[in-house]
Amino acid sequence: MRIMGLDYGSKTVGVAVSDPLGLTAQGVETIPRAQENKLRRTLARIEQLAAQYEVGAIVLGFPKNMNNTVGDRAEKTLAFQEMLERRTGLDVFMWDERLTTVEAERALMEGGVRRENRKAHVDRIAAVFILQGFMDSPTGRRLLEER
């Protein structure tokens, strides 16, 4: 079973997918969003990718504040989780995404990606970190073993 990881943002959604054994996460694409409140195309593309990669579950980055509180962005992410579950029929797990964008930026810098080119890749790489963190956790390992 494959798992999809998503880094949901106001302008883009980074997408990553696990290998069939659930060992590693690979970045797939960054879905651009025309407007923050319009999600029909975004959901349709996620649904297409889930079918293409035969995804059995989705991990959605949960943007908690650094003090562990739930802010406006996290509330929007919870609403997006409900839409994803209805649209895809898949279980959508929330995963703490704090500092994944910082990690993604650092990885791109270390990889020699020029500053002006990083923006195009950072959300997809953040989705990889979200998905890999989930798969390496006891919860993720259990899910992979059960399916």
TIKE-747623 format. One line per field, with one value per residue: z, y, x of N, C-alpha, C, O in turn; residue number from 0. Coordinates in Angstrom, 3 decimals. Example, Ala and Ser with C-alpha at 12.3 -4.5 7.8 and 13.67 -1.06 7.14 Angstrom:
n_up	[7.800, 7.080]
n_north	[-5.690, -2.250]
n_east	[13.190, 12.850]
ca_up	[7.800, 7.140]
ca_north	[-4.500, -1.060]
ca_east	[12.300, 13.670]
c_up	[7.800, 7.870]
c_north	[-3.300, 0.030]
c_east	[13.200, 12.900]
o_up	[8.465, 8.039]
o_north	[-3.319, 1.138]
o_east	[14.236, 13.409]
n	[0, 1]
END
This chain:
n_up	[0.000, -0.786, 0.576, 0.615, 1.025, 2.070, 1.864, 2.760, 1.647, 1.385, -1.217, -2.658, -2.907, -1.715, -2.839, -1.987, -2.333, -1.043, -1.516, -2.804, -0.674, 1.557, 2.653, 1.835, 1.008, -1.822, -3.620, -5.596, -6.974, -7.122, -6.496, -7.905, -6.592, -7.544, -6.109, -2.604, -1.404, -3.255, -4.026, -5.671, -8.074, -6.954, -5.178, -7.076, -8.531, -6.545, -6.061, -8.557, -8.534, -6.315, -7.264, -9.470, -8.240, -6.640, -3.916, -0.453, 1.852, 3.287, 4.419, 6.062, 6.487, 9.575, 10.595, 13.369, 15.821, 17.122, 19.876, 20.347, 19.967, 18.191, 15.325, 12.891, 10.312, 10.846, 11.464, 8.948, 7.658, 8.962, 8.037, 5.350, 5.559, 6.120, 3.692, 1.938, 2.886, 2.344, -0.458, -1.474, -0.101, 1.478, 4.465, 6.278, 7.820, 10.342, 10.676, 12.584, 11.295, 11.920, 11.307, 8.979, 6.521, 6.930, 7.176, 4.580, 3.038, 3.947, 3.062, 0.300, -0.028, 0.791, -1.246, -3.297, -4.726, -6.338, -4.851, -6.119, -7.392, -5.447, -4.372, -6.082, -5.415, -2.669, -1.228, -2.156, -1.272, 1.464, 1.819, 1.427, 3.746, 5.701, 5.087, 5.303, 7.993, 9.205, 8.257, 9.486, 12.107, 15.018, 14.649, 11.856, 10.982, 12.060, 10.621, 8.026, 8.341, 8.936, 6.586]
n_north	[-1.182, 2.209, 5.457, 8.779, 11.968, 15.271, 18.728, 21.269, 24.419, 27.987, 28.873, 26.778, 23.152, 20.761, 17.561, 14.232, 10.772, 7.470, 4.687, 1.418, -0.392, 1.172, 2.398, 4.602, 8.095, 9.972, 13.000, 14.245, 16.284, 19.827, 21.318, 24.032, 26.683, 28.636, 30.412, 30.918, 30.052, 28.406, 25.155, 23.029, 22.178, 21.540, 19.438, 17.625, 17.074, 15.882, 13.632, 12.351, 11.792, 10.103, 7.881, 7.189, 6.439, 4.438, 4.849, 4.227, 5.624, 8.928, 11.400, 14.368, 17.412, 19.087, 22.256, 23.325, 25.933, 27.175, 27.111, 24.988, 25.425, 25.648, 27.403, 29.774, 28.840, 26.112, 25.444, 25.779, 23.730, 21.483, 21.619, 21.140, 18.535, 17.145, 17.584, 16.203, 13.548, 13.064, 13.391, 11.553, 9.179, 8.016, 7.330, 10.092, 11.151, 13.311, 15.094, 16.489, 19.277, 21.161, 23.119, 21.729, 23.045, 24.684, 22.727, 21.694, 23.911, 24.122, 21.661, 22.030, 24.216, 23.027, 21.218, 22.800, 24.311, 27.176, 30.275, 31.624, 29.518, 27.789, 28.163, 26.891, 24.247, 23.810, 23.185, 20.641, 19.188, 19.594, 18.111, 15.582, 15.349, 15.434, 13.095, 11.103, 11.354, 10.526, 7.851, 6.738, 6.756, 5.096, 4.933, 5.197, 2.926, 0.875, 1.267, 0.660, -2.019, -3.176, -2.983]
n_east	[0.835, 0.482, 1.149, 0.022, 1.475, 0.750, 1.438, -0.282, -1.026, -1.755, -1.346, -0.247, -0.102, 1.934, 2.958, 3.654, 4.568, 4.629, 6.914, 5.955, 6.397, 6.333, 8.573, 10.133, 9.717, 8.756, 8.919, 6.269, 4.725, 3.957, 0.995, -0.511, -2.550, -5.234, -6.898, -7.285, -9.701, -10.889, -11.193, -11.852, -10.457, -7.986, -8.631, -9.579, -7.237, -5.652, -7.191, -6.929, -4.151, -4.040, -5.453, -3.849, -1.406, -2.293, -3.063, -3.558, -4.043, -3.903, -1.635, -1.735, -0.175, -0.157, -0.419, 0.474, 0.861, 4.000, 3.857, 2.245, -0.468, -3.626, -4.063, -5.427, -4.605, -4.308, -6.939, -8.144, -6.847, -7.875, -10.513, -9.989, -9.077, -11.472, -12.831, -11.140, -11.395, -14.115, -14.146, -12.194, -12.614, -10.741, -8.775, -7.591, -4.825, -3.608, -0.551, 1.990, 3.469, 5.340, 8.162, 8.875, 8.979, 11.163, 13.146, 12.981, 13.770, 16.417, 17.465, 17.276, 19.014, 21.426, 21.618, 22.358, 20.520, 19.473, 18.428, 16.248, 15.028, 14.163, 11.570, 9.815, 10.086, 9.939, 7.511, 6.812, 9.029, 8.731, 6.392, 7.444, 9.045, 7.018, 5.532, 7.550, 8.257, 5.859, 5.687, 7.910, 7.170, 5.692, 2.872, 2.592, 4.062, 2.506, 0.099, 0.966, 1.661, -0.795, -2.258]
ca_up	[0.000, -0.806, 1.345, 0.045, 1.982, 1.542, 2.566, 2.317, 1.865, 0.807, -2.644, -3.282, -2.119, -2.052, -2.844, -1.966, -2.293, -0.580, -2.401, -2.487, 0.612, 2.640, 3.277, 1.505, 0.420, -2.967, -4.051, -6.857, -7.643, -6.363, -7.142, -7.682, -6.284, -8.079, -4.994, -1.370, -1.063, -4.334, -3.844, -6.538, -8.926, -6.084, -4.745, -8.246, -8.854, -5.491, -6.328, -9.719, -8.106, -5.414, -8.120, -10.281, -7.407, -5.840, -2.534, 0.485, 2.948, 3.084, 5.594, 5.830, 7.449, 10.488, 10.961, 14.715, 16.205, 17.847, 21.277, 20.310, 19.841, 16.852, 14.810, 11.727, 9.241, 11.268, 11.328, 7.520, 7.325, 9.456, 7.089, 4.149, 5.879, 5.946, 2.259, 1.355, 3.269, 1.578, -1.902, -1.850, 0.626, 2.180, 5.780, 6.219, 9.112, 10.551, 11.149, 12.962, 10.238, 12.342, 10.830, 7.773, 5.460, 7.246, 6.791, 3.119, 2.575, 4.265, 2.154, -1.025, 0.024, 0.815, -2.560, -4.267, -5.505, -6.236, -4.073, -6.951, -7.821, -4.282, -4.138, -6.908, -4.901, -1.206, -0.719, -2.491, -0.365, 2.791, 1.812, 1.617, 5.172, 6.441, 4.837, 5.849, 9.450, 9.557, 7.996, 10.453, 13.443, 15.352, 14.029, 10.438, 10.814, 12.338, 9.491, 6.894, 8.641, 8.925, 5.237]
ca_north	[0.000, 3.493, 6.547, 10.100, 13.040, 16.579, 19.973, 22.124, 25.839, 28.885, 29.066, 25.515, 21.919, 19.854, 16.169, 13.165, 9.434, 6.451, 3.555, 0.389, -1.049, 2.129, 2.677, 5.939, 9.060, 10.700, 14.135, 14.007, 17.559, 20.925, 21.717, 25.459, 27.024, 29.963, 31.208, 30.134, 29.472, 27.549, 23.895, 21.970, 21.665, 20.949, 18.139, 16.738, 16.629, 14.949, 12.396, 11.719, 11.247, 8.974, 6.743, 6.836, 5.773, 3.424, 5.280, 3.653, 6.564, 10.239, 12.094, 15.804, 18.201, 19.872, 23.398, 23.878, 27.018, 26.689, 26.877, 23.825, 25.804, 25.521, 28.723, 29.898, 27.946, 24.740, 25.286, 25.579, 22.408, 20.519, 21.652, 20.477, 17.104, 16.640, 17.570, 15.110, 12.273, 12.929, 13.301, 10.377, 7.982, 7.484, 7.875, 11.191, 11.303, 14.593, 14.929, 17.766, 19.689, 22.281, 23.212, 20.951, 23.969, 25.085, 21.575, 21.612, 25.007, 23.749, 20.582, 22.609, 25.001, 22.086, 20.595, 23.773, 24.921, 28.639, 30.875, 31.920, 28.252, 27.003, 28.302, 25.911, 22.891, 23.702, 22.529, 19.218, 18.615, 19.579, 16.959, 14.403, 15.295, 15.084, 11.688, 10.254, 11.391, 9.677, 6.443, 6.306, 6.757, 3.863, 4.971, 4.915, 1.537, 0.045, 1.398, -0.074, -3.448, -3.604, -2.965]
ca_east	[0.000, 1.174, 0.566, 0.284, 1.713, 0.389, 1.756, -1.381, -0.783, -2.750, -1.095, 0.148, -0.152, 3.021, 2.501, 4.652, 3.974, 5.570, 7.138, 4.949, 6.667, 6.173, 9.865, 10.634, 8.790, 9.282, 8.120, 5.579, 4.483, 3.376, -0.253, -0.782, -3.939, -5.555, -7.406, -7.262, -11.007, -11.359, -10.478, -12.354, -9.371, -6.966, -9.151, -9.651, -5.878, -5.237, -7.937, -6.280, -2.861, -4.304, -5.812, -2.680, -0.403, -2.990, -2.866, -4.512, -4.256, -3.280, -1.108, -1.851, 0.590, -0.989, 0.426, 0.284, 1.762, 5.171, 3.482, 1.353, -1.870, -4.204, -4.404, -6.298, -4.136, -4.622, -8.397, -8.405, -6.327, -8.861, -11.636, -9.489, -9.051, -12.836, -13.122, -10.355, -12.003, -15.366, -13.863, -11.406, -13.030, -9.568, -8.450, -6.629, -4.168, -2.935, 0.819, 2.600, 4.391, 6.180, 9.548, 9.180, 9.362, 12.543, 13.977, 12.979, 14.631, 17.797, 17.855, 17.469, 20.251, 22.547, 21.665, 22.845, 19.442, 19.529, 17.338, 15.077, 14.418, 13.707, 10.133, 9.106, 10.289, 9.914, 6.297, 6.922, 10.030, 8.098, 5.471, 8.292, 9.401, 5.802, 5.229, 8.611, 8.111, 4.728, 6.004, 8.917, 6.580, 4.963, 1.547, 2.764, 4.494, 1.321, -0.805, 1.537, 1.611, -2.194, -2.846]
c_up	[0.000, 0.041, 0.653, 1.175, 1.334, 2.466, 2.016, 2.668, 1.171, -0.699, -3.388, -2.341, -2.612, -1.901, -2.859, -1.868, -1.828, -1.677, -1.995, -1.147, 1.803, 3.366, 3.042, 0.864, -0.728, -3.311, -5.420, -7.617, -6.637, -7.137, -6.861, -7.403, -6.750, -6.962, -3.767, -1.090, -2.142, -4.340, -4.810, -7.407, -8.108, -5.637, -5.901, -8.595, -7.813, -5.705, -7.512, -9.311, -7.190, -6.220, -8.910, -9.481, -6.513, -4.345, -1.648, 1.670, 2.627, 4.432, 5.247, 6.911, 8.256, 11.039, 12.323, 14.916, 17.016, 19.318, 21.408, 20.258, 18.386, 16.409, 13.594, 10.614, 9.577, 11.149, 9.866, 7.076, 7.800, 8.536, 5.793, 4.355, 5.649, 4.467, 1.564, 1.643, 2.480, 0.101, -2.277, -1.223, 1.400, 3.580, 5.597, 7.632, 9.186, 11.139, 11.394, 11.936, 10.651, 11.883, 9.598, 6.615, 5.676, 6.850, 5.278, 2.523, 2.782, 3.315, 0.745, -1.085, -0.021, -0.525, -3.660, -5.128, -5.262, -5.559, -4.915, -7.439, -6.663, -4.103, -4.908, -6.320, -3.415, -0.665, -1.000, -1.559, 1.066, 2.898, 2.005, 3.094, 6.032, 6.313, 5.457, 7.372, 9.919, 9.392, 8.994, 11.881, 13.739, 14.712, 12.546, 10.171, 11.025, 11.159, 8.307, 7.117, 8.558, 7.520, 4.298]
c_north	[1.243, 4.501, 7.847, 11.093, 14.373, 17.690, 21.016, 23.578, 26.689, 29.076, 27.780, 24.351, 21.041, 18.425, 15.231, 11.842, 8.456, 5.431, 2.460, -0.315, -0.113, 2.447, 4.098, 6.787, 9.783, 11.848, 13.873, 15.315, 18.597, 21.387, 23.198, 25.681, 28.449, 30.906, 30.322, 29.432, 28.555, 26.267, 22.785, 21.358, 20.972, 19.562, 17.148, 16.211, 15.636, 13.600, 11.633, 11.061, 10.039, 7.724, 6.256, 6.032, 4.688, 3.644, 4.691, 4.546, 7.852, 10.768, 13.575, 16.547, 19.106, 21.016, 24.011, 25.052, 26.433, 26.422, 25.769, 24.179, 25.659, 26.900, 28.649, 28.932, 26.487, 24.464, 25.040, 24.197, 21.317, 20.461, 20.944, 18.961, 16.489, 16.551, 16.413, 13.751, 12.027, 12.658, 11.988, 9.083, 7.339, 8.063, 8.957, 11.430, 12.665, 14.325, 16.305, 18.150, 20.837, 22.088, 22.370, 21.867, 24.461, 23.969, 21.473, 22.693, 24.646, 22.657, 21.116, 23.459, 24.090, 21.370, 21.549, 24.411, 26.427, 29.179, 31.094, 30.658, 27.445, 27.023, 27.251, 24.503, 22.724, 22.970, 21.026, 18.529, 18.567, 18.413, 15.660, 14.253, 14.911, 13.591, 10.772, 10.211, 10.495, 8.203, 5.894, 6.221, 5.413, 3.808, 4.609, 3.481, 0.576, 0.064, 0.580, -1.589, -4.000, -3.761, -3.778]
c_east	[0.879, 0.408, 0.952, 0.496, 1.412, 0.854, 0.794, -1.078, -1.826, -2.569, -0.751, -0.107, 0.993, 2.546, 3.706, 3.917, 5.048, 5.824, 6.138, 5.159, 6.513, 7.459, 10.345, 9.546, 9.482, 8.337, 7.532, 5.382, 4.014, 2.151, -0.481, -2.262, -4.198, -6.017, -7.507, -8.586, -11.579, -10.542, -10.888, -11.252, -8.293, -7.396, -9.211, -8.261, -5.368, -5.919, -7.323, -4.965, -3.043, -4.664, -4.601, -1.654, -0.996, -2.755, -3.961, -4.819, -3.507, -2.809, -1.088, -1.079, -0.321, -0.150, 0.095, 1.236, 2.912, 4.857, 2.432, -0.137, -2.308, -4.669, -5.306, -5.898, -4.465, -6.124, -8.768, -7.935, -7.279, -10.082, -11.244, -9.430, -10.430, -13.210, -12.398, -10.981, -13.285, -15.082, -13.184, -11.897, -11.886, -9.463, -7.400, -6.108, -3.494, -1.549, 1.423, 3.667, 5.307, 7.618, 9.856, 9.579, 10.787, 13.503, 14.087, 13.876, 16.098, 18.305, 18.114, 18.740, 21.467, 22.711, 22.099, 21.776, 19.458, 18.276, 16.081, 14.366, 13.831, 12.199, 9.330, 9.152, 9.979, 8.685, 6.302, 7.912, 9.479, 7.119, 6.246, 8.648, 8.194, 5.519, 6.278, 8.535, 6.982, 5.080, 7.028, 8.376, 5.912, 3.569, 1.628, 3.159, 3.312, 0.347, -0.305, 1.480, 0.188, -2.755, -2.068]
o_up	[0.701, 0.201, 0.166, 2.173, 0.178, 3.684, 0.945, 3.835, 0.453, -1.394, -4.602, -1.139, -3.771, -0.961, -3.633, -1.383, -2.173, -2.636, -0.932, -0.544, 2.947, 4.563, 3.942, 0.268, -0.623, -3.297, -6.304, -8.762, -5.481, -8.292, -5.703, -7.913, -6.388, -6.885, -3.871, -0.581, -1.954, -4.625, -4.765, -7.466, -8.518, -5.708, -5.722, -8.920, -8.166, -5.547, -7.470, -9.686, -7.278, -5.885, -9.005, -9.985, -5.714, -3.623, -2.026, 2.423, 1.800, 5.449, 4.250, 8.103, 7.696, 11.860, 12.403, 14.265, 17.537, 19.946, 22.457, 20.483, 17.477, 17.026, 13.294, 10.032, 8.698, 10.772, 9.574, 6.217, 7.102, 8.283, 5.200, 3.430, 5.044, 4.032, 0.713, 0.754, 2.002, -0.510, -3.279, -1.748, 1.924, 3.859, 4.857, 8.520, 8.218, 11.987, 10.528, 11.741, 9.803, 12.056, 9.198, 5.809, 4.715, 6.259, 4.749, 1.608, 1.890, 2.828, 0.080, -2.082, -0.766, -0.890, -4.823, -6.163, -4.119, -5.682, -4.473, -7.857, -6.896, -3.724, -4.438, -6.690, -2.954, 0.283, -0.174, -1.106, 1.795, 3.954, 2.668, 3.640, 6.987, 7.311, 6.074, 7.976, 10.913, 10.280, 9.309, 12.766, 12.812, 14.278, 12.047, 9.232, 10.285, 10.746, 7.660, 6.171, 8.161, 7.293, 3.123]
o_north	[1.310, 4.411, 7.993, 11.063, 14.596, 17.616, 21.579, 23.923, 26.173, 29.405, 27.693, 24.534, 20.630, 18.100, 15.410, 11.783, 8.593, 5.320, 2.569, -0.787, -0.563, 2.735, 4.728, 6.279, 10.160, 11.690, 13.344, 15.446, 18.296, 21.798, 23.587, 24.958, 29.366, 32.053, 29.126, 28.312, 27.983, 26.286, 21.697, 20.135, 19.945, 18.614, 15.964, 15.033, 14.651, 12.551, 10.408, 9.921, 9.068, 6.625, 5.053, 5.057, 4.084, 2.750, 4.654, 4.271, 7.865, 10.610, 13.980, 16.337, 19.812, 20.787, 25.088, 25.148, 25.323, 25.595, 25.629, 23.311, 25.560, 27.497, 27.601, 28.273, 25.718, 23.363, 24.191, 23.571, 20.322, 19.384, 20.233, 18.196, 15.423, 15.578, 15.732, 12.905, 10.918, 11.795, 11.370, 8.002, 6.235, 9.142, 8.775, 11.853, 13.120, 13.448, 17.179, 17.427, 21.422, 21.019, 22.302, 21.498, 24.638, 24.228, 21.196, 22.422, 24.845, 22.723, 20.697, 23.425, 24.335, 20.967, 21.158, 24.997, 26.885, 28.603, 30.783, 30.730, 26.505, 26.013, 26.783, 23.655, 21.601, 22.196, 20.235, 17.412, 17.608, 17.788, 14.742, 13.153, 14.146, 12.906, 9.765, 9.156, 9.782, 7.395, 4.704, 5.680, 4.666, 2.741, 3.814, 2.869, -0.392, -0.977, -0.118, -2.349, -5.147, -4.589, -3.872]
o_east	[1.888, -0.809, 2.073, -0.224, 1.771, 0.691, 1.019, -0.897, -2.682, -3.530, -0.936, -0.302, 1.021, 1.821, 4.646, 2.787, 6.222, 5.060, 5.526, 4.195, 6.559, 7.444, 10.901, 8.597, 10.649, 7.116, 8.206, 5.816, 3.719, 2.255, -0.630, -3.118, -3.461, -5.578, -7.778, -8.583, -12.652, -9.345, -10.314, -11.129, -7.753, -6.614, -8.926, -8.112, -4.720, -5.295, -7.211, -4.690, -2.292, -4.222, -4.358, -1.097, -0.280, -2.313, -5.132, -5.754, -2.595, -3.484, -0.490, -1.304, -1.160, 0.738, -0.495, 2.277, 2.808, 5.518, 1.803, -0.980, -1.484, -5.551, -5.879, -6.759, -4.853, -6.525, -9.611, -8.555, -7.467, -10.622, -12.056, -9.702, -10.538, -13.826, -12.970, -11.084, -13.521, -15.712, -13.545, -11.631, -12.038, -9.988, -6.434, -6.847, -2.885, -1.384, 1.377, 4.645, 5.982, 8.205, 11.018, 10.434, 11.536, 14.552, 15.164, 14.654, 16.924, 19.434, 19.062, 19.461, 22.416, 23.815, 22.197, 22.091, 19.456, 17.195, 14.975, 13.211, 13.072, 11.606, 8.293, 8.341, 9.777, 8.816, 5.847, 7.664, 9.732, 7.023, 5.766, 8.565, 8.333, 5.295, 5.929, 8.727, 7.122, 4.807, 7.006, 9.039, 5.598, 3.135, 0.831, 2.651, 3.137, -0.166, -1.086, 1.272, -0.017, -3.637, -2.421]
n	[0, 1, 2, 3, 4, 5, 6, 7, 8, 9, 10, 11, 12, 13, 14, 15, 16, 17, 18, 19, 20, 21, 22, 23, 24, 25, 26, 27, 28, 29, 30, 31, 32, 33, 34, 35, 36, 37, 38, 39, 40, 41, 42, 43, 44, 45, 46, 47, 48, 49, 50, 51, 52, 53, 54, 55, 56, 57, 58, 59, 60, 61, 62, 63, 64, 65, 66, 67, 68, 69, 70, 71, 72, 73, 74, 75, 76, 77, 78, 79, 80, 81, 82, 83, 84, 85, 86, 87, 88, 89, 90, 91, 92, 93, 94, 95, 96, 97, 98, 99, 100, 101, 102, 103, 104, 105, 106, 107, 108, 109, 110, 111, 112, 113, 114, 115, 116, 117, 118, 119, 120, 121, 122, 123, 124, 125, 126, 127, 128, 129, 130, 131, 132, 133, 134, 135, 136, 137, 138, 139, 140, 141, 142, 143, 144, 145, 146]
END
